[in-house]
């Protein structure tokens, strides 16, 4: 709308309102006495923890007086509250050092979202329709207690299931304790883009089942196999900052960065060199590089467990001579030789890497193949070979707090089934699943359709959701007991990576709850107390649990204690006492030991397998976590919807990336509507012509295509998960999301579904108006 | 066209119990206040929820900055007292006076004053005023607010135009750079 019509509209609506109010007694504002002491016009900054991804970045929140509409004693009015106004990175926090990504900036909209669930709800219509009625907290909790009593009385405590969040946090620890004391299995956590394959590989290679922390700031050469470490992978804020230091933070040294991937991602676009590679052959290239390093004795090999796990290592990897590698990966033999010399360092190469070997990174699609474990182990071995593990400029593992030990938790729930197995069990005729609790996650949206998770949920007699929004999973719930937003509650998480020293991100609430919500942990503790056989957990509230667990940590400042420090600073960091430090061989979060048999079977898969016949489905399909929405969990935040994608500038939409040469052959133009089809489904979306993608690959961002997820995300775009084959990496059961083949067909001209912030479409519109 | 409208036909358009459907938030005490504000009309002596006698309090040697406008020393706005501030003293003092009874009753109902603004700049002036540096420079309240301590309900009896500000800034050798006030 232009300025002129705005003024006219204002005049018209103002007059209308004035006329309408004639004859009515003026409705006077009621202002209620505020509950807190507010200094007008002045902001205070309080620490918090970003909830949107497991990196658990520290926040500082600007809190100021604000007015809220409330109803008190049946009268509507306004009241002054202290409200969060802006999120920034916590400058003291060792993971993000004051930085915050765009998603983190938008996290404040979680709290103020107009479609946030404001009070407990009980289902009235059919499941999935979304019709709910209001219910009181007491009645809602009584229903949960009655159901759990019934399950316990019938001796089927093991049939209670829990969909939890991923990552190591006090919340998850307490949920585990709750389930253990009830007799139920551990919470299931499912992440489409989770890195379980890499955790497993790191457990085998290095004894740490966790994601690595890279010292990019001191690296001189980074060889990245597929990870989007500047955008969405691992701890992106920490990595972006370190990457900046690597490129520009040292006098006279600019670290070199090579990106190996079949698609030029946001991270790839920052690289000095892009090495396009056949999908799934990243491990082969790594071993080709290792072959050259060993053959030419570029750098004395370092003996390590990681290298021992690779077949043929002792003989110098004869199967991975550069010519063979060229056949398998499509990367030219002389390029392999050059990359090897540059990576290992030595006298004849780039001046900046003479003194120090490079570090290899693997993530993203390289792990999401049927041979993902092989790829990961090969890259681990390459790092071990040149000695880039545990040295400056290399990779290391962040020491982890053992929350269970710190909180003196005794219960150890039985391990959970995989989500796929659980869904199959729930669908089988002999199903014993009695109840399901969902902690704000949305696996119905992200699990391969062949798992039939939605149908499985439909068969569960009782589902409770603690989520703050109605999404594809929670719309199946019988009861919704909405959690506080992260700004309204206590938070505590242990970042898996992103810091050289141990970190616990934790904070108290920065504002009072806006709605009739309750902290989920407090609800669980309440339920535990009210059961016929009370759980007798030692804490009344989540805050008590945090206070008690922080007693195991030393104070950061003299004369204080760790919990007081943490609430002031937004966390605790330092040297973890040995008693509460996770031991490497039982490292969180999967707690596994190197299991030789599965390693061998994982390693026998050196070549990727793809779902779909290559003749019928000629393209590799590469979904990727979107910079705005990750796997779709942040698609409800309008700031992220309107944020242009860094590479395509697309916003509020979905698209499929196709190489311009391929598109020309198929008669597809920019913005055309296309059908992308796999053996498992079809999605209709717009084509985006991108030179940064291999000719036989189609890439599509995840996150859009929600059917139910607030007014901003529902019915918008398409979900690439609809195409995914239910193929998994064998040793971990992780979805091999890059292992599906697809075909593409033009449906018609562009219909405006692709919205670009910059580029020819916008210019078209502006010139043509 | 950019279609960013809510998908009202899909389930995203659901309104669940307890969710607000309001588009506008209450920002003014009533419609006439909003209209006056919109057309830039500000009464010199607006009607206030209680007739607060400034002179009585000044006579008892209660400084402006002590209880009622305490934020004036530390920040941009002085702040207006809530019912709770009154009750700090009036829980015990002068409890038999009708106005105090009125305030006590408000407190008991959980209601607060809806003060009406007396001093203001028009939005077109683009002035950002910060009280705290003026207090630090020992500018007396009455310099800008007039002899409020001699009256009852606050009224605007000083015309705060740009000349008024600049004269004083010149006299006191305070900066008169445009960006001092217009930023």
Interface residues (C-beta under 8 A of the other chain):
Chain A: X14 X17 X18 X21 X26 X27 X28 X29 X30 X31 X32 X33 X34 X39 X40 X41 X42 X67 X69 X72 X73 X77 X78 X79 X80 X114 X115 X116 X117 X118 X119 X121 X129 X130 X132 X133 X134 X470 X475 X515 X516 X641 X642 X652 X706 X707 X708 X709 X710 X711 X712 X713 X714 X715 X716 X752 X755 X765
Chain B: X1 X2 X3 X4 X6 X7 X8 X9 X10 X11 X12 X13 X14 X16 X17 X18 X19 X20 X22 X25 X26 X27 X28 X29 X30 X31 X32 X35 X38 X70 X71 X74 X75 X76 X77 X78 X79 X80 X82 X83 X84 X107 X110 X111 X112 X113 X114
